[in-house]
Amino acid sequence: MVTLVALRRRGELDGESPRSAAIYPAVSEEIVRILSIIPSASLVVAPDGTVLRASSRALTLGIVNRSSVAVPDIAEIVMKVANDGSPREQVLRVRRPPLGRELLEVKVRIAPLNSGAILVLIDDLAEERRVDAVRRDFVANVSHELKTPVGALSLLAEAVLSAADDKEQVEHFAEKMQAEAKRLGNLIQDVIDLSRLQSDDPMNRAELVETDQLINRAIEEVRTLAGGLGVEIIRGGPEESVILGDRGQLLTALRNLLTNAISYSAANTSVSVTAREIEGIVEISVKDAGIGIPSHDLDRIFERFYRIDPARSRGTGGTGLGLAIVKHVCQNHGGEVIVWSEVGTGSTFTLRLPSYDPMLEGNRASSEFTVEPLTIVKGAKS
């Protein structure tokens, strides 16, 4: 005997005209427990295509949208299995929703359950190769970057020893050593943060993050920096959006954007933060009236250790990893970061992240699945 449960459709939740409740197969606790330890993105789908249960990784990938399977090729296979009851396994190259800016190569395994529901498991075939390549490249970059501050500290130490009898010179070199030590500390911390992002699944600690609280917290953390540089922070109106993800990672990404905007702005100017939700995507924008970014640099600003102006980065304490961290945070949450910039006018960076779908409340089984690079949009203001 099949156990059935009644689910409300989205129209009823949104206050639209009520519809009769649809009757769907129940997802047993045993199935939920099994899916919670499977490293694949997973879905349990009703015969009519309604998603009954989705892992956090499936949500992050955008496989689910408004309680439906958002990838047409996968949805088509689900319906075939629902119609004939035959399990299927297929390798697909699909565009990742909801933004559709990247291709994923995935293995999809779909089979019927005894309850009448359909089980969908999705694995990334390129993940292991991609992670290995990133690690090799990352180690090489870090080794190179660490040589500069370590070498500077060594030279300054020699200078201090040679000027031991000159108090003013000793103090001068000591200040330089402090600055280099701070820069080295910042670099090491950013390296640690980025390394964790590249190997971590934020959905293991997923929670509901309110956009307004996230913005307010990030502003508080950079307020001292802004005040010291004479930059005003302007907060846009409230936006009651919710994101499913790692609060710490999201805060780091937004704080990095604010820090960059403040650091590259002149005194007596402002930095604004606004948020909005459009068609299931939360957009958080940070706009400054700073020096702007040359068009030929826009394609590279999210690369690790890339600096537009190395001398200015040294002066502001930048490590060249801040925007790379922003990119990986968005990537880990199934989103992207876009930028508009004009030299002499300023820049606008926008985090675009999938909003949380309340229809899937409670579906937070962890799974392993990483995503691919972000898209940079040039020449059109968001």
Contacts in CASP RR format, 6 or more apart in sequence:
PFRMAT RR
TARGET T0000
AUTHOR 0000-0000-0000
METHOD contacts of the structure
MODEL  1
MVTLVALRRRGELDGESPRSAAIYPAVSEEIVRILSIIPSASLVVAPDGT
VLRASSRALTLGIVNRSSVAVPDIAEIVMKVANDGSPREQVLRVRRPPLG
RELLEVKVRIAPLNSGAILVLIDDLAEERRVDAVRRDFVANVSHELKTPV
GALSLLAEAVLSAADDKEQVEHFAEKMQAEAKRLGNLIQDVIDLSRLQSD
DPMNRAELVETDQLINRAIEEVRTLAGGLGVEIIRGGPEESVILGDRGQL
LTALRNLLTNAISYSAANTSVSVTAREIEGIVEISVKDAGIGIPSHDLDR
IFERFYRIDPARSRGTGGTGLGLAIVKHVCQNHGGEVIVWSEVGTGSTFT
LRLPSYDPMLEGNRASSEFTVEPLTIVKGAKS
2 25 0 8 1.000
2 115 0 8 1.000
2 116 0 8 1.000
3 25 0 8 1.000
3 26 0 8 1.000
3 28 0 8 1.000
3 115 0 8 1.000
4 23 0 8 1.000
4 24 0 8 1.000
4 25 0 8 1.000
4 26 0 8 1.000
5 23 0 8 1.000
5 24 0 8 1.000
5 25 0 8 1.000
5 26 0 8 1.000
6 21 0 8 1.000
6 22 0 8 1.000
6 23 0 8 1.000
6 24 0 8 1.000
7 21 0 8 1.000
7 22 0 8 1.000
7 24 0 8 1.000
7 50 0 8 1.000
7 52 0 8 1.000
8 21 0 8 1.000
9 19 0 8 1.000
9 21 0 8 1.000
9 22 0 8 1.000
10 66 0 8 1.000
10 67 0 8 1.000
10 359 0 8 1.000
11 17 0 8 1.000
11 18 0 8 1.000
11 19 0 8 1.000
12 18 0 8 1.000
12 19 0 8 1.000
13 358 0 8 1.000
13 359 0 8 1.000
22 46 0 8 1.000
22 48 0 8 1.000
22 50 0 8 1.000
24 46 0 8 1.000
24 50 0 8 1.000
24 52 0 8 1.000
24 117 0 8 1.000
25 46 0 8 1.000
25 47 0 8 1.000
25 52 0 8 1.000
25 113 0 8 1.000
25 115 0 8 1.000
25 116 0 8 1.000
25 117 0 8 1.000
26 115 0 8 1.000
27 44 0 8 1.000
27 52 0 8 1.000
27 53 0 8 1.000
27 115 0 8 1.000
27 117 0 8 1.000
28 115 0 8 1.000
31 44 0 8 1.000
31 53 0 8 1.000
31 113 0 8 1.000
31 119 0 8 1.000
32 53 0 8 1.000
32 365 0 8 1.000
35 42 0 8 1.000
35 44 0 8 1.000
35 53 0 8 1.000
35 55 0 8 1.000
35 365 0 8 1.000
36 55 0 8 1.000
36 365 0 8 1.000
36 366 0 8 1.000
38 121 0 8 1.000
38 365 0 8 1.000
38 367 0 8 1.000
39 123 0 8 1.000
39 367 0 8 1.000
39 368 0 8 1.000
40 55 0 8 1.000
40 57 0 8 1.000
40 109 0 8 1.000
40 121 0 8 1.000
40 122 0 8 1.000
40 123 0 8 1.000
40 367 0 8 1.000
40 368 0 8 1.000
40 369 0 8 1.000
41 55 0 8 1.000
41 57 0 8 1.000
41 58 0 8 1.000
41 61 0 8 1.000
41 63 0 8 1.000
41 121 0 8 1.000
41 122 0 8 1.000
41 123 0 8 1.000
41 367 0 8 1.000
41 369 0 8 1.000
42 53 0 8 1.000
42 54 0 8 1.000
42 55 0 8 1.000
42 57 0 8 1.000
42 58 0 8 1.000
42 119 0 8 1.000
42 120 0 8 1.000
42 121 0 8 1.000
42 122 0 8 1.000
42 365 0 8 1.000
42 367 0 8 1.000
43 51 0 8 1.000
43 53 0 8 1.000
43 54 0 8 1.000
43 55 0 8 1.000
43 58 0 8 1.000
43 63 0 8 1.000
43 64 0 8 1.000
43 69 0 8 1.000
43 119 0 8 1.000
43 120 0 8 1.000
43 122 0 8 1.000
44 51 0 8 1.000
44 52 0 8 1.000
44 53 0 8 1.000
44 54 0 8 1.000
44 113 0 8 1.000
44 117 0 8 1.000
44 118 0 8 1.000
44 119 0 8 1.000
44 120 0 8 1.000
45 51 0 8 1.000
45 52 0 8 1.000
45 69 0 8 1.000
45 78 0 8 1.000
45 82 0 8 1.000
45 117 0 8 1.000
45 118 0 8 1.000
45 119 0 8 1.000
45 120 0 8 1.000
46 52 0 8 1.000
46 117 0 8 1.000
46 118 0 8 1.000
47 82 0 8 1.000
47 116 0 8 1.000
47 117 0 8 1.000
47 118 0 8 1.000
48 82 0 8 1.000
49 68 0 8 1.000
49 69 0 8 1.000
49 75 0 8 1.000
49 78 0 8 1.000
49 79 0 8 1.000
49 82 0 8 1.000
49 118 0 8 1.000
50 67 0 8 1.000
50 68 0 8 1.000
51 64 0 8 1.000
51 67 0 8 1.000
51 68 0 8 1.000
51 69 0 8 1.000
51 360 0 8 1.000
52 117 0 8 1.000
53 360 0 8 1.000
53 363 0 8 1.000
53 365 0 8 1.000
54 63 0 8 1.000
54 64 0 8 1.000
54 360 0 8 1.000
54 363 0 8 1.000
55 203 0 8 1.000
55 363 0 8 1.000
55 364 0 8 1.000
55 365 0 8 1.000
55 366 0 8 1.000
55 367 0 8 1.000
56 203 0 8 1.000
56 206 0 8 1.000
56 244 0 8 1.000
56 245 0 8 1.000
56 363 0 8 1.000
56 364 0 8 1.000
56 365 0 8 1.000
56 366 0 8 1.000
56 367 0 8 1.000
57 201 0 8 1.000
57 203 0 8 1.000
57 366 0 8 1.000
57 367 0 8 1.000
57 368 0 8 1.000
57 369 0 8 1.000
58 64 0 8 1.000
58 122 0 8 1.000
58 367 0 8 1.000
59 203 0 8 1.000
59 244 0 8 1.000
59 354 0 8 1.000
59 357 0 8 1.000
59 360 0 8 1.000
59 363 0 8 1.000
60 202 0 8 1.000
60 203 0 8 1.000
60 244 0 8 1.000
60 245 0 8 1.000
60 332 0 8 1.000
60 333 0 8 1.000
60 334 0 8 1.000
60 354 0 8 1.000
60 369 0 8 1.000
60 371 0 8 1.000
61 96 0 8 1.000
61 104 0 8 1.000
61 122 0 8 1.000
61 334 0 8 1.000
61 369 0 8 1.000
61 371 0 8 1.000
62 70 0 8 1.000
62 96 0 8 1.000
62 97 0 8 1.000
62 98 0 8 1.000
62 334 0 8 1.000
62 354 0 8 1.000
63 69 0 8 1.000
63 70 0 8 1.000
63 71 0 8 1.000
63 74 0 8 1.000
63 97 0 8 1.000
63 122 0 8 1.000
64 70 0 8 1.000
64 357 0 8 1.000
64 360 0 8 1.000
65 97 0 8 1.000
65 98 0 8 1.000
65 280 0 8 1.000
65 357 0 8 1.000
66 357 0 8 1.000
66 359 0 8 1.000
67 357 0 8 1.000
67 359 0 8 1.000
67 360 0 8 1.000
68 75 0 8 1.000
69 75 0 8 1.000
69 78 0 8 1.000
69 120 0 8 1.000
70 97 0 8 1.000
70 98 0 8 1.000
71 94 0 8 1.000
71 95 0 8 1.000
71 97 0 8 1.000
73 92 0 8 1.000
73 94 0 8 1.000
74 92 0 8 1.000
74 94 0 8 1.000
74 108 0 8 1.000
74 110 0 8 1.000
74 120 0 8 1.000
74 122 0 8 1.000
77 88 0 8 1.000
77 90 0 8 1.000
77 108 0 8 1.000
77 110 0 8 1.000
78 110 0 8 1.000
78 118 0 8 1.000
78 120 0 8 1.000
80 86 0 8 1.000
80 88 0 8 1.000
81 87 0 8 1.000
81 88 0 8 1.000
81 110 0 8 1.000
81 111 0 8 1.000
81 112 0 8 1.000
81 118 0 8 1.000
82 112 0 8 1.000
82 118 0 8 1.000
85 112 0 8 1.000
87 109 0 8 1.000
87 110 0 8 1.000
87 111 0 8 1.000
87 112 0 8 1.000
88 108 0 8 1.000
88 109 0 8 1.000
88 110 0 8 1.000
88 111 0 8 1.000
89 107 0 8 1.000
89 108 0 8 1.000
89 109 0 8 1.000
89 110 0 8 1.000
90 107 0 8 1.000
90 108 0 8 1.000
91 105 0 8 1.000
91 106 0 8 1.000
91 107 0 8 1.000
91 108 0 8 1.000
91 125 0 8 1.000
92 105 0 8 1.000
92 106 0 8 1.000
92 107 0 8 1.000
92 108 0 8 1.000
93 103 0 8 1.000
93 104 0 8 1.000
93 105 0 8 1.000
93 106 0 8 1.000
94 103 0 8 1.000
94 104 0 8 1.000
94 106 0 8 1.000
95 101 0 8 1.000
95 102 0 8 1.000
95 103 0 8 1.000
95 104 0 8 1.000
96 102 0 8 1.000
96 103 0 8 1.000
96 104 0 8 1.000
96 334 0 8 1.000
96 371 0 8 1.000
96 372 0 8 1.000
98 279 0 8 1.000
98 280 0 8 1.000
98 281 0 8 1.000
98 354 0 8 1.000
99 281 0 8 1.000
99 335 0 8 1.000
99 336 0 8 1.000
99 352 0 8 1.000
99 375 0 8 1.000
101 336 0 8 1.000
101 374 0 8 1.000
101 375 0 8 1.000
102 371 0 8 1.000
102 372 0 8 1.000
102 373 0 8 1.000
102 375 0 8 1.000
103 372 0 8 1.000
104 124 0 8 1.000
104 371 0 8 1.000
104 372 0 8 1.000
105 124 0 8 1.000
105 125 0 8 1.000
105 126 0 8 1.000
106 122 0 8 1.000
106 123 0 8 1.000
106 124 0 8 1.000
106 125 0 8 1.000
107 122 0 8 1.000
107 123 0 8 1.000
107 125 0 8 1.000
108 120 0 8 1.000
108 121 0 8 1.000
108 122 0 8 1.000
109 120 0 8 1.000
109 121 0 8 1.000
109 122 0 8 1.000
109 123 0 8 1.000
110 118 0 8 1.000
110 119 0 8 1.000
110 120 0 8 1.000
110 121 0 8 1.000
111 118 0 8 1.000
111 119 0 8 1.000
112 118 0 8 1.000
112 119 0 8 1.000
113 119 0 8 1.000
122 369 0 8 1.000
123 369 0 8 1.000
124 369 0 8 1.000
124 370 0 8 1.000
127 368 0 8 1.000
127 369 0 8 1.000
127 370 0 8 1.000
130 370 0 8 1.000
130 372 0 8 1.000
131 198 0 8 1.000
131 199 0 8 1.000
131 370 0 8 1.000
134 198 0 8 1.000
135 198 0 8 1.000
137 304 0 8 1.000
138 194 0 8 1.000
138 195 0 8 1.000
138 198 0 8 1.000
138 304 0 8 1.000
141 304 0 8 1.000
141 305 0 8 1.000
142 191 0 8 1.000
144 305 0 8 1.000
145 187 0 8 1.000
145 305 0 8 1.000
145 319 0 8 1.000
146 184 0 8 1.000
146 187 0 8 1.000
149 180 0 8 1.000
149 181 0 8 1.000
149 183 0 8 1.000
149 184 0 8 1.000
149 187 0 8 1.000
150 184 0 8 1.000
152 176 0 8 1.000
152 180 0 8 1.000
153 177 0 8 1.000
153 180 0 8 1.000
153 181 0 8 1.000
153 184 0 8 1.000
156 173 0 8 1.000
156 176 0 8 1.000
156 177 0 8 1.000
156 180 0 8 1.000
157 177 0 8 1.000
159 169 0 8 1.000
159 173 0 8 1.000
160 170 0 8 1.000
160 173 0 8 1.000
160 174 0 8 1.000
160 177 0 8 1.000
163 169 0 8 1.000
163 170 0 8 1.000
163 173 0 8 1.000
164 170 0 8 1.000
182 317 0 8 1.000
183 314 0 8 1.000
183 317 0 8 1.000
183 318 0 8 1.000
183 319 0 8 1.000
186 317 0 8 1.000
186 318 0 8 1.000
186 319 0 8 1.000
187 319 0 8 1.000
187 321 0 8 1.000
190 319 0 8 1.000
190 320 0 8 1.000
190 321 0 8 1.000
190 322 0 8 1.000
190 325 0 8 1.000
191 321 0 8 1.000
193 252 0 8 1.000
193 321 0 8 1.000
193 325 0 8 1.000
194 304 0 8 1.000
194 321 0 8 1.000
194 324 0 8 1.000
194 325 0 8 1.000
194 328 0 8 1.000
197 249 0 8 1.000
197 325 0 8 1.000
197 328 0 8 1.000
197 329 0 8 1.000
197 332 0 8 1.000
198 328 0 8 1.000
200 332 0 8 1.000
201 332 0 8 1.000
201 366 0 8 1.000
201 367 0 8 1.000
201 368 0 8 1.000
201 369 0 8 1.000
201 370 0 8 1.000
202 245 0 8 1.000
202 246 0 8 1.000
202 249 0 8 1.000
202 329 0 8 1.000
202 332 0 8 1.000
202 333 0 8 1.000
203 244 0 8 1.000
203 245 0 8 1.000
203 246 0 8 1.000
203 364 0 8 1.000
203 366 0 8 1.000
203 367 0 8 1.000
204 366 0 8 1.000
205 245 0 8 1.000
205 246 0 8 1.000
206 244 0 8 1.000
206 245 0 8 1.000
206 246 0 8 1.000
206 364 0 8 1.000
207 244 0 8 1.000
207 245 0 8 1.000
207 246 0 8 1.000
207 247 0 8 1.000
208 242 0 8 1.000
208 243 0 8 1.000
208 244 0 8 1.000
208 356 0 8 1.000
209 242 0 8 1.000
209 243 0 8 1.000
209 244 0 8 1.000
209 245 0 8 1.000
209 247 0 8 1.000
209 250 0 8 1.000
210 240 0 8 1.000
210 241 0 8 1.000
210 242 0 8 1.000
211 239 0 8 1.000
211 240 0 8 1.000
211 241 0 8 1.000
211 242 0 8 1.000
211 243 0 8 1.000
211 275 0 8 1.000
211 282 0 8 1.000
211 284 0 8 1.000
212 238 0 8 1.000
212 239 0 8 1.000
212 240 0 8 1.000
212 275 0 8 1.000
214 243 0 8 1.000
214 247 0 8 1.000
214 250 0 8 1.000
214 251 0 8 1.000
214 254 0 8 1.000
214 284 0 8 1.000
215 235 0 8 1.000
215 254 0 8 1.000
215 273 0 8 1.000
215 275 0 8 1.000
215 284 0 8 1.000
216 235 0 8 1.000
217 251 0 8 1.000
218 251 0 8 1.000
218 254 0 8 1.000
218 255 0 8 1.000
218 258 0 8 1.000
218 273 0 8 1.000
219 233 0 8 1.000
219 235 0 8 1.000
219 258 0 8 1.000
219 273 0 8 1.000
221 251 0 8 1.000
221 255 0 8 1.000
222 233 0 8 1.000
222 255 0 8 1.000
222 258 0 8 1.000
222 259 0 8 1.000
222 262 0 8 1.000
223 233 0 8 1.000
225 259 0 8 1.000
225 262 0 8 1.000
225 263 0 8 1.000
226 232 0 8 1.000
226 233 0 8 1.000
226 262 0 8 1.000
226 271 0 8 1.000
229 262 0 8 1.000
229 263 0 8 1.000
229 265 0 8 1.000
229 267 0 8 1.000
230 267 0 8 1.000
230 268 0 8 1.000
231 262 0 8 1.000
231 265 0 8 1.000
231 267 0 8 1.000
231 269 0 8 1.000
231 270 0 8 1.000
231 271 0 8 1.000
232 269 0 8 1.000
232 270 0 8 1.000
232 271 0 8 1.000
233 258 0 8 1.000
233 262 0 8 1.000
233 270 0 8 1.000
233 271 0 8 1.000
233 272 0 8 1.000
233 273 0 8 1.000
234 270 0 8 1.000
234 271 0 8 1.000
234 272 0 8 1.000
234 273 0 8 1.000
235 272 0 8 1.000
235 273 0 8 1.000
236 272 0 8 1.000
236 273 0 8 1.000
236 274 0 8 1.000
236 275 0 8 1.000
237 274 0 8 1.000
237 275 0 8 1.000
239 274 0 8 1.000
239 275 0 8 1.000
239 276 0 8 1.000
239 277 0 8 1.000
239 282 0 8 1.000
241 275 0 8 1.000
241 276 0 8 1.000
241 277 0 8 1.000
241 282 0 8 1.000
241 355 0 8 1.000
242 355 0 8 1.000
242 356 0 8 1.000
243 250 0 8 1.000
243 282 0 8 1.000
243 333 0 8 1.000
243 353 0 8 1.000
243 354 0 8 1.000
243 355 0 8 1.000
243 356 0 8 1.000
244 354 0 8 1.000
244 356 0 8 1.000
244 364 0 8 1.000
245 333 0 8 1.000
246 332 0 8 1.000
246 333 0 8 1.000
249 329 0 8 1.000
249 332 0 8 1.000
249 333 0 8 1.000
250 329 0 8 1.000
250 333 0 8 1.000
250 353 0 8 1.000
252 325 0 8 1.000
252 329 0 8 1.000
253 325 0 8 1.000
253 326 0 8 1.000
253 329 0 8 1.000
253 330 0 8 1.000
253 337 0 8 1.000
253 351 0 8 1.000
254 273 0 8 1.000
254 284 0 8 1.000
254 286 0 8 1.000
254 351 0 8 1.000
256 322 0 8 1.000
256 323 0 8 1.000
256 325 0 8 1.000
256 326 0 8 1.000
257 286 0 8 1.000
257 326 0 8 1.000
257 349 0 8 1.000
257 351 0 8 1.000
258 271 0 8 1.000
258 273 0 8 1.000
258 286 0 8 1.000
260 322 0 8 1.000
260 323 0 8 1.000
260 349 0 8 1.000
261 271 0 8 1.000
261 286 0 8 1.000
261 287 0 8 1.000
261 288 0 8 1.000
261 290 0 8 1.000
261 347 0 8 1.000
261 349 0 8 1.000
262 271 0 8 1.000
262 288 0 8 1.000
263 316 0 8 1.000
263 318 0 8 1.000
264 288 0 8 1.000
264 290 0 8 1.000
264 291 0 8 1.000
264 292 0 8 1.000
264 312 0 8 1.000
264 316 0 8 1.000
264 347 0 8 1.000
265 271 0 8 1.000
265 288 0 8 1.000
265 289 0 8 1.000
265 290 0 8 1.000
266 289 0 8 1.000
266 290 0 8 1.000
269 288 0 8 1.000
269 289 0 8 1.000
269 290 0 8 1.000
270 288 0 8 1.000
270 289 0 8 1.000
271 286 0 8 1.000
271 287 0 8 1.000
271 288 0 8 1.000
272 285 0 8 1.000
272 286 0 8 1.000
272 287 0 8 1.000
272 288 0 8 1.000
273 284 0 8 1.000
273 285 0 8 1.000
273 286 0 8 1.000
273 287 0 8 1.000
274 284 0 8 1.000
274 285 0 8 1.000
274 287 0 8 1.000
275 282 0 8 1.000
275 283 0 8 1.000
275 284 0 8 1.000
275 285 0 8 1.000
276 282 0 8 1.000
276 283 0 8 1.000
277 283 0 8 1.000
277 355 0 8 1.000
280 354 0 8 1.000
280 355 0 8 1.000
281 352 0 8 1.000
281 353 0 8 1.000
281 354 0 8 1.000
281 355 0 8 1.000
282 351 0 8 1.000
282 352 0 8 1.000
282 353 0 8 1.000
282 354 0 8 1.000
282 355 0 8 1.000
283 350 0 8 1.000
283 351 0 8 1.000
283 352 0 8 1.000
283 382 0 8 1.000
284 350 0 8 1.000
284 351 0 8 1.000
284 353 0 8 1.000
285 348 0 8 1.000
285 349 0 8 1.000
285 350 0 8 1.000
285 351 0 8 1.000
285 382 0 8 1.000
286 348 0 8 1.000
286 349 0 8 1.000
286 350 0 8 1.000
287 346 0 8 1.000
287 347 0 8 1.000
287 348 0 8 1.000
288 346 0 8 1.000
288 347 0 8 1.000
288 348 0 8 1.000
289 345 0 8 1.000
289 346 0 8 1.000
290 344 0 8 1.000
290 345 0 8 1.000
290 346 0 8 1.000
290 347 0 8 1.000
291 343 0 8 1.000
291 344 0 8 1.000
291 346 0 8 1.000
292 341 0 8 1.000
292 342 0 8 1.000
292 343 0 8 1.000
292 344 0 8 1.000
292 345 0 8 1.000
292 346 0 8 1.000
292 347 0 8 1.000
293 301 0 8 1.000
293 308 0 8 1.000
293 339 0 8 1.000
293 341 0 8 1.000
293 343 0 8 1.000
293 347 0 8 1.000
294 308 0 8 1.000
294 343 0 8 1.000
295 378 0 8 1.000
295 379 0 8 1.000
297 308 0 8 1.000
298 339 0 8 1.000
298 341 0 8 1.000
298 376 0 8 1.000
298 378 0 8 1.000
299 376 0 8 1.000
299 378 0 8 1.000
300 306 0 8 1.000
301 308 0 8 1.000
301 323 0 8 1.000
301 339 0 8 1.000
301 376 0 8 1.000
302 323 0 8 1.000
302 324 0 8 1.000
302 326 0 8 1.000
302 327 0 8 1.000
302 337 0 8 1.000
302 374 0 8 1.000
302 376 0 8 1.000
303 324 0 8 1.000
304 320 0 8 1.000
304 321 0 8 1.000
304 324 0 8 1.000
305 319 0 8 1.000
305 320 0 8 1.000
305 321 0 8 1.000
305 324 0 8 1.000
306 320 0 8 1.000
307 313 0 8 1.000
307 318 0 8 1.000
307 320 0 8 1.000
313 319 0 8 1.000
313 320 0 8 1.000
323 337 0 8 1.000
326 337 0 8 1.000
326 349 0 8 1.000
326 351 0 8 1.000
327 337 0 8 1.000
327 373 0 8 1.000
327 374 0 8 1.000
330 336 0 8 1.000
330 337 0 8 1.000
330 351 0 8 1.000
330 352 0 8 1.000
330 353 0 8 1.000
330 374 0 8 1.000
331 370 0 8 1.000
331 371 0 8 1.000
331 372 0 8 1.000
331 373 0 8 1.000
331 374 0 8 1.000
332 370 0 8 1.000
332 371 0 8 1.000
333 353 0 8 1.000
333 354 0 8 1.000
334 353 0 8 1.000
334 354 0 8 1.000
334 371 0 8 1.000
335 351 0 8 1.000
335 352 0 8 1.000
335 353 0 8 1.000
335 354 0 8 1.000
335 371 0 8 1.000
335 374 0 8 1.000
336 352 0 8 1.000
336 374 0 8 1.000
336 375 0 8 1.000
337 349 0 8 1.000
337 350 0 8 1.000
337 351 0 8 1.000
337 352 0 8 1.000
337 374 0 8 1.000
338 349 0 8 1.000
338 350 0 8 1.000
338 352 0 8 1.000
338 374 0 8 1.000
338 375 0 8 1.000
338 376 0 8 1.000
338 377 0 8 1.000
338 382 0 8 1.000
339 347 0 8 1.000
339 348 0 8 1.000
339 349 0 8 1.000
339 350 0 8 1.000
339 376 0 8 1.000
339 377 0 8 1.000
339 378 0 8 1.000
340 347 0 8 1.000
340 348 0 8 1.000
340 377 0 8 1.000
340 378 0 8 1.000
340 379 0 8 1.000
340 380 0 8 1.000
340 381 0 8 1.000
340 382 0 8 1.000
341 347 0 8 1.000
341 348 0 8 1.000
348 381 0 8 1.000
348 382 0 8 1.000
350 382 0 8 1.000
END
